[in-house]
Amino acid sequence: MYNLHCILCDQYNLDLLVFYLSCFICCPQIFLAIHCSSHYCVYCINLIHNRIDILDSLAYFWIDTNPMDRHAVLLNKMPLVSAVFQKATGNKVLDFGKWKSTFIDVPKQAGPNDCMFFAWKYMEFWDGERLHCELNPMQVYVIVLLHFLLHALNQAELPEELDIYGIGGRKIQFDQSQ
């Protein structure tokens, strides 16, 4: 997965892109986590259906805006993004610069700053046709919380009530000299 931090500035590191694209040539989808105006969404270059799937967790109905207003600038950059992919892969990835885009109906975020968690789950569960896992906002929050709470890199001691399986003792030891 390659993260185009901001495609509005037209700055790309082609050497890094070549490295990341080397594993995209055989993939049916390429996920781009897009960060624009303090919001994350996912553009899926869907090589199965030759389209760009937009997976966006904002409920535009509630904020009284049109999703095309936000995405028009980004979609206008797709020919440039496609050209970068073409150059980096030696034309091994299909030219998606003029493909139609489709807004995919996905679960929407409940809080104002939850878009990155939803983008993470969209990339994990989008198979090119549908989300192959039922997602609701509370489920996303619980999954993310458990991931961070129970991860081996979490160095905090867990309360006994949470550590019923004894996983709090599996800590990664860091060499302090590094």
Backbone as numpy.savetxt, mean C-alpha at the origin, in Angstrom:
# Nx Ny Nz CAx CAy CAz Cx Cy Cz
7.14 -4.54 -3.27 6.29 -3.38 -3.27 7.19 -2.15 -3.27
6.99 -1.22 -4.19 7.76 0.00 -4.28 6.88 1.17 -3.89
7.33 2.01 -3.02 6.55 3.14 -2.54 6.98 4.39 -3.27
6.13 4.93 -4.17 6.40 6.22 -4.79 5.92 7.27 -3.80
6.84 7.89 -3.08 6.43 8.81 -2.01 5.60 9.96 -2.55
6.03 10.59 -3.61 5.25 11.69 -4.19 5.57 11.75 -5.68
4.62 11.37 -6.49 4.88 11.40 -7.93 4.62 12.79 -8.51
4.22 13.72 -7.67 4.01 15.08 -8.15 5.32 15.80 -8.43
6.38 15.44 -7.72 7.65 16.15 -7.87 8.50 15.56 -8.99
8.09 14.44 -9.56 8.80 13.81 -10.68 10.25 13.43 -10.35
10.53 13.10 -9.09 11.87 12.70 -8.71 11.88 11.19 -8.47
12.73 10.49 -9.21 12.82 9.04 -9.10 14.28 8.65 -8.99
14.55 7.62 -8.23 15.88 7.04 -8.16 15.83 5.79 -9.05
16.31 5.92 -10.28 16.18 4.85 -11.26 16.95 3.59 -10.86
18.13 3.74 -10.23 18.88 2.56 -9.81 18.10 1.74 -8.79
17.50 2.41 -7.83 16.69 1.73 -6.83 15.46 1.11 -7.48
14.87 1.82 -8.42 13.69 1.32 -9.10 14.00 0.05 -9.89
15.16 -0.01 -10.54 15.55 -1.21 -11.29 15.63 -2.41 -10.35
16.19 -2.20 -9.17 16.28 -3.28 -8.18 14.88 -3.78 -7.81
13.98 -2.88 -7.50 12.64 -3.28 -7.09 11.86 -3.90 -8.25
12.04 -3.39 -9.43 11.26 -3.88 -10.57 11.72 -5.24 -11.06
12.89 -5.68 -10.67 13.38 -6.97 -11.15 12.45 -8.11 -10.74
11.72 -7.94 -9.63 10.81 -9.00 -9.20 9.38 -8.74 -9.66
9.10 -7.64 -10.34 7.75 -7.33 -10.80 7.41 -7.95 -12.14
8.39 -8.36 -12.88 8.17 -8.76 -14.27 7.18 -9.91 -14.38
7.17 -10.83 -13.44 6.27 -11.98 -13.50 5.01 -11.80 -12.66
4.87 -10.69 -11.98 3.74 -10.49 -11.07 2.49 -10.07 -11.83
1.32 -10.54 -11.37 0.07 -10.12 -12.01 -0.39 -8.73 -11.57
0.22 -8.20 -10.49 -0.16 -6.89 -9.97 1.08 -6.19 -9.44
1.08 -4.88 -9.56 2.13 -4.06 -8.98 1.43 -3.05 -8.08
1.77 -3.04 -6.80 1.14 -2.12 -5.85 2.02 -0.90 -5.64
1.42 0.25 -5.77 2.09 1.51 -5.48 1.37 2.16 -4.32
2.05 2.28 -3.19 1.48 3.00 -2.05 1.73 4.48 -2.31
0.67 5.22 -2.49 0.77 6.63 -2.87 0.50 7.49 -1.64
1.38 8.44 -1.40 1.20 9.40 -0.31 1.04 10.77 -0.94
-0.10 11.37 -0.71 -0.37 12.68 -1.30 -1.29 13.45 -0.36
-0.91 14.66 -0.02 -1.71 15.52 0.86 -2.06 14.82 2.17
-1.09 14.27 2.82 -1.23 13.57 4.12 -2.23 12.42 4.09
-2.36 11.77 2.96 -3.25 10.62 2.84 -2.57 9.54 2.02
-2.73 8.29 2.45 -2.20 7.14 1.73 -3.34 6.40 1.03
-3.09 6.02 -0.20 -3.99 5.14 -0.91 -3.12 4.20 -1.74
-3.74 3.26 -2.41 -3.00 2.26 -3.18 -3.45 2.30 -4.63
-2.48 2.37 -5.52 -2.74 2.18 -6.95 -2.21 0.80 -7.29
-3.07 -0.03 -7.82 -2.68 -1.38 -8.22 -2.62 -1.42 -9.74
-1.44 -1.62 -10.27 -1.30 -1.82 -11.71 -1.73 -3.26 -11.95
-2.97 -3.41 -12.40 -3.60 -4.72 -12.51 -3.30 -5.30 -13.89
-2.30 -6.16 -13.95 -1.89 -6.77 -15.22 -2.83 -7.89 -15.64
-3.72 -8.28 -14.75 -4.73 -9.30 -15.07 -5.79 -8.71 -15.98
-6.26 -7.50 -15.63 -7.36 -6.86 -16.36 -6.93 -5.62 -17.14
-5.63 -5.34 -17.21 -5.10 -4.17 -17.91 -5.81 -2.89 -17.50
-5.77 -2.60 -16.21 -6.36 -1.38 -15.67 -5.60 -0.98 -14.41
-5.85 0.22 -13.96 -5.28 0.71 -12.71 -6.39 0.73 -11.68
-6.26 -0.10 -10.67 -7.25 -0.16 -9.59 -6.85 0.84 -8.51
-7.78 1.69 -8.12 -7.52 2.66 -7.06 -8.23 2.17 -5.81
-7.45 1.86 -4.79 -7.97 1.39 -3.51 -7.77 2.51 -2.50
-8.83 3.21 -2.19 -8.76 4.41 -1.36 -9.72 4.28 -0.20
-9.21 4.50 1.00 -10.02 4.30 2.20 -10.84 5.52 2.61
-10.69 6.63 1.91 -11.48 7.82 2.26 -12.91 7.65 1.79
-13.85 8.01 2.65 -15.26 8.03 2.27 -15.57 9.43 1.75
-15.39 9.64 0.47 -15.53 10.97 -0.12 -16.94 11.53 0.05
-17.92 10.65 0.16 -19.30 11.09 0.37 -19.40 11.92 1.65
-18.71 11.46 2.70 -18.82 12.12 4.00 -18.02 13.41 4.07
-16.96 13.53 3.29 -16.18 14.76 3.32 -16.56 15.70 2.19
-17.64 15.35 1.48 -18.24 16.20 0.45 -17.24 16.63 -0.63
-16.48 15.67 -1.12 -15.58 15.93 -2.24 -15.72 14.82 -3.26
-15.11 15.01 -4.38 -15.14 14.04 -5.45 -13.79 13.32 -5.48
-13.77 12.00 -5.52 -12.48 11.29 -5.55 -11.65 11.67 -6.78
-12.27 12.01 -7.88 -11.51 12.38 -9.08 -10.73 13.67 -8.86
-11.24 14.56 -8.01 -10.50 15.79 -7.72 -9.14 15.47 -7.11
-9.11 14.51 -6.20 -7.86 14.14 -5.55 -6.97 13.33 -6.48
-7.55 12.46 -7.28 -6.75 11.50 -8.04 -6.42 11.96 -9.46
-7.03 13.00 -9.96 -6.78 13.43 -11.35 -5.31 13.76 -11.58
-4.70 14.48 -10.65 -3.29 14.86 -10.80 -2.41 13.61 -10.82
-2.70 12.67 -9.93 -1.91 11.43 -9.87 -2.11 10.58 -11.12
-3.34 10.49 -11.58 -3.61 9.68 -12.77 -2.98 10.29 -14.02
-2.86 11.60 -14.05 -2.20 12.25 -15.18 -0.71 11.95 -15.22
-0.15 11.52 -14.10 1.27 11.15 -14.02 1.53 9.69 -14.40
0.49 8.91 -14.59 0.68 7.48 -14.88 1.49 7.23 -16.16
1.35 8.02 -17.23 2.24 7.79 -18.38 3.72 7.94 -18.02
4.03 8.90 -17.15 5.41 9.08 -16.70 5.87 7.90 -15.84
5.01 7.46 -14.93 5.35 6.31 -14.09 5.54 5.08 -14.97
4.67 4.90 -15.94 4.80 3.77 -16.85 6.11 3.85 -17.63
6.48 5.03 -18.07 7.75 5.20 -18.81 8.94 4.82 -17.94
8.88 5.16 -16.65 9.96 4.78 -15.74 10.03 3.26 -15.61
8.86 2.62 -15.47 8.83 1.16 -15.40 9.37 0.55 -16.69
9.01 1.12 -17.83 9.49 0.60 -19.12 11.01 0.70 -19.21
11.54 1.86 -18.85 12.99 2.07 -18.93 13.73 1.15 -17.97
13.20 1.03 -16.75 13.89 0.24 -15.73 13.85 -1.26 -16.03
12.81 -1.74 -16.69 12.69 -3.18 -16.94 13.04 -3.56 -18.38
13.45 -2.60 -19.18 13.73 -2.92 -20.58 12.48 -3.33 -21.32
11.37 -2.64 -21.06 10.07 -2.88 -21.70 9.49 -4.26 -21.40
9.83 -4.84 -20.26 9.29 -6.15 -19.90 7.95 -6.05 -19.18
7.62 -4.88 -18.65 6.31 -4.64 -18.02 5.44 -3.95 -19.06
4.18 -4.35 -19.14 3.26 -3.73 -20.09 3.19 -2.23 -19.87
3.01 -1.48 -20.94 2.86 -0.03 -20.85 1.46 0.28 -20.34
1.36 0.72 -19.09 0.06 0.98 -18.46 -0.27 2.47 -18.44
0.49 3.28 -19.16 0.33 4.73 -19.11 -1.02 5.25 -19.54
-1.71 4.53 -20.40 -3.02 4.99 -20.90 -4.17 4.07 -20.48
-3.91 3.20 -19.54 -4.97 2.30 -19.08 -6.04 3.07 -18.34
-7.26 2.56 -18.41 -8.34 3.19 -17.64 -8.14 2.89 -16.16
-8.67 3.77 -15.33 -8.58 3.57 -13.89 -9.96 3.26 -13.35
-9.99 2.46 -12.30 -11.24 2.04 -11.69 -11.14 2.26 -10.19
-12.12 2.95 -9.62 -12.20 3.08 -8.17 -12.85 1.82 -7.62
-12.14 1.13 -6.78 -12.62 -0.12 -6.20 -13.36 0.19 -4.90
-14.51 -0.41 -4.73 -15.29 -0.23 -3.51 -14.67 -1.09 -2.41
-13.97 -0.43 -1.51 -13.26 -1.11 -0.43 -13.76 -0.57 0.91
-13.51 -1.31 2.01 -13.89 -0.79 3.33 -13.22 0.56 3.58
-13.95 1.44 4.25 -13.47 2.81 4.48 -12.98 2.97 5.92
-12.05 3.88 6.09 -11.49 4.15 7.41 -12.50 4.90 8.26
-12.43 4.66 9.57 -13.33 5.33 10.50 -12.68 6.54 11.13
-11.38 6.49 11.35 -10.67 7.60 11.97 -9.95 8.44 10.93
-9.52 9.63 11.31 -8.90 10.53 10.34 -7.49 10.14 9.91
-6.79 9.33 10.68 -5.39 9.01 10.38 -5.15 7.53 10.17
-6.13 6.82 9.70 -6.04 5.37 9.60 -5.71 4.86 8.20
-5.52 5.76 7.26 -5.37 5.36 5.86 -4.19 4.43 5.63
-3.07 4.62 6.35 -1.91 3.77 6.10 -2.17 2.31 6.50
-2.98 2.11 7.55 -3.30 0.74 7.94 -4.18 0.07 6.89
-5.13 0.83 6.36 -5.99 0.28 5.32 -5.20 0.02 4.04
-4.29 0.92 3.68 -3.45 0.70 2.50 -2.65 -0.60 2.66
-2.12 -0.82 3.84 -1.36 -2.04 4.14 -2.24 -3.27 3.90
-3.45 -3.24 4.42 -4.34 -4.39 4.28 -4.84 -4.57 2.85
-5.06 -3.46 2.15 -5.47 -3.58 0.75 -4.39 -4.29 -0.06
-3.13 -3.93 0.15 -2.04 -4.57 -0.59 -1.91 -6.03 -0.21
-2.21 -6.34 1.02 -2.11 -7.73 1.48 -3.23 -8.60 0.91
-4.44 -8.07 0.81 -5.60 -8.91 0.49 -6.20 -8.68 -0.90
-5.76 -7.70 -1.68 -6.32 -7.47 -3.00 -5.72 -8.46 -3.98
-6.57 -9.24 -4.65 -6.07 -10.25 -5.58 -6.26 -9.87 -7.05
-6.66 -8.63 -7.29 -6.87 -8.18 -8.67 -8.33 -8.15 -9.06
-9.16 -8.84 -8.28 -10.59 -8.86 -8.54 -11.41 -8.47 -7.32
-10.92 -8.85 -6.16 -11.65 -8.55 -4.92 -10.70 -8.67 -3.74
-11.15 -8.15 -2.60 -10.41 -8.39 -1.36 -10.74 -9.81 -0.92
-9.75 -10.67 -0.83 -10.02 -12.07 -0.49 -10.12 -12.29 1.01
-10.38 -11.24 1.74 -10.60 -11.32 3.18 -11.61 -10.23 3.54
-12.56 -10.56 4.38 -13.55 -9.57 4.82 -12.88 -8.60 5.78
-12.89 -7.32 5.44 -12.29 -6.30 6.30 -13.35 -5.35 6.81
-13.27 -5.06 8.09 -14.05 -3.96 8.62 -13.09 -3.13 9.46
-13.40 -1.86 9.70 -12.44 -1.00 10.40 -11.96 -1.58 11.73
-12.84 -2.12 12.53 -12.42 -2.65 13.83 -11.46 -3.82 13.66
-11.72 -4.65 12.68 -10.84 -5.79 12.42 -9.44 -5.31 12.03
-9.37 -4.28 11.20 -8.07 -3.74 10.80 -7.32 -3.21 12.02
-8.01 -2.48 12.89 -7.36 -1.93 14.07 -6.84 -3.03 14.99
-7.63 -4.08 15.17 -7.22 -5.18 16.04 -6.01 -5.91 15.44
-6.03 -6.17 14.15 -4.92 -6.86 13.49 -3.63 -6.05 13.63
-3.72 -4.75 13.37 -2.53 -3.90 13.46 -2.04 -3.81 14.90
-2.94 -3.65 15.84 -2.55 -3.58 17.25 -1.86 -4.86 17.68
-2.42 -6.01 17.34 -1.81 -7.28 17.71 -0.45 -7.47 17.05
-0.34 -7.04 15.81 0.93 -7.15 15.10 2.04 -6.41 15.85
1.76 -5.17 16.23 2.77 -4.38 16.92 2.97 -4.82 18.36
1.90 -5.19 19.03 1.98 -5.58 20.43 2.76 -6.88 20.60
2.50 -7.86 19.73 3.09 -9.19 19.89 4.33 -9.43 19.05
4.77 -8.43 18.30 5.94 -8.61 17.44 7.20 -8.80 18.29
8.11 -9.64 17.83 9.33 -9.93 18.58 10.20 -8.70 18.77
10.10 -7.71 17.89 10.90 -6.50 18.05 10.32 -5.54 19.10
9.12 -5.80 19.58 8.55 -4.98 20.65 9.29 -5.33 21.93
10.07 -4.41 22.43 10.92 -4.67 23.59 10.22 -4.42 24.93
8.99 -3.93 24.90 8.26 -3.66 26.14 7.81 -4.98 26.78
7.83 -5.01 28.09 7.33 -6.17 28.81 5.81 -6.18 28.74
5.25 -7.33 28.42 3.80 -7.44 28.35 3.23 -7.79 29.71
2.08 -7.21 30.07 1.42 -7.62 31.31 1.05 -9.10 31.25
1.03 -9.75 32.39 0.74 -11.19 32.43 -0.60 -11.52 31.79
-1.59 -10.63 31.93 -2.91 -10.90 31.35 -2.84 -11.01 29.82
-1.92 -10.28 29.20 -1.78 -10.32 27.75 -0.81 -11.40 27.30
0.06 -11.81 28.18 1.12 -12.73 27.80 0.82 -14.16 28.25
-0.43 -14.60 28.02 -0.82 -15.94 28.47 -0.10 -17.05 27.71
0.46 -16.75 26.55 1.16 -17.76 25.78 2.68 -17.69 25.95
3.13 -16.78 26.82 4.56 -16.70 27.10 5.39 -16.11 25.99
4.79 -15.36 25.11 5.57 -14.81 24.00 6.33 -13.56 24.40
6.02 -12.98 25.56 6.73 -11.79 26.00 8.20 -12.06 26.28
8.54 -13.32 26.50 9.93 -13.66 26.77 10.77 -13.82 25.51
10.15 -13.84 24.33 10.89 -13.99 23.08 11.35 -12.61 22.60
12.32 -12.07 23.21 12.82 -10.76 22.82 14.09 -10.93 21.99
14.25 -10.05 21.06 15.46 -10.05 20.24 16.52 -9.26 21.00
17.67 -9.88 21.17 18.75 -9.22 21.89 19.58 -8.39 20.92
19.70 -7.11 21.24 20.47 -6.20 20.40 21.86 -6.04 20.99
22.84 -6.04 20.13 24.21 -5.78 20.55 24.35 -4.28 20.76
24.61 -3.85 21.97 24.68 -2.44 22.30 25.85 -1.73 21.63
26.84 -2.48 21.14 28.00 -1.85 20.51 27.70 -1.37 19.09
26.59 -1.79 18.51 26.28 -1.41 17.13 25.70 -0.04 17.05
